[in-house]
Amino acid sequence: MASKEILKQAKDFIYELNTARHEYSFSTSEQWTLSQSTAKEKNALEAAYYPVLSITSNSGDLSGLAALVQEKLSNLPATAQSDEQSTKDRIYLVAHCETKLK
């Protein structure tokens, strides 16, 4: 069971995603893509896409946070993370839309 803090983080992040979805006029076919990222990967996504939303979590809680967000937004694609990429440097859950390039 996820802690109350992780549940609150997920709820707040979903609220931000839904607000941004309306603010940036997403069509029905446009969806958020989630990735668990390092600071360098997050910066690369921010340079390529707009809007990009992110939340910081400790590396141990990040996969649980990502799973909660995906569960609430059930049609949300997520990038796969290999075991070798699961490092303590991955502290960001980053959402971007593949069709909204800068």
Secondary structure as GFF3:
##gff-version 3
##sequence-region A 1 102
A	DSSP	alpha_helix	4	23	.	.	.	ID=ss1
A	DSSP	beta_strand	32	37	.	.	.	ID=ss2
A	DSSP	alpha_helix	39	48	.	.	.	ID=ss3
A	DSSP	beta_strand	52	56	.	.	.	ID=ss4
A	DSSP	alpha_helix	59	72	.	.	.	ID=ss5
A	DSSP	three_ten_helix	83	85	.	.	.	ID=ss6
A	DSSP	beta_strand	92	97	.	.	.	ID=ss7
###
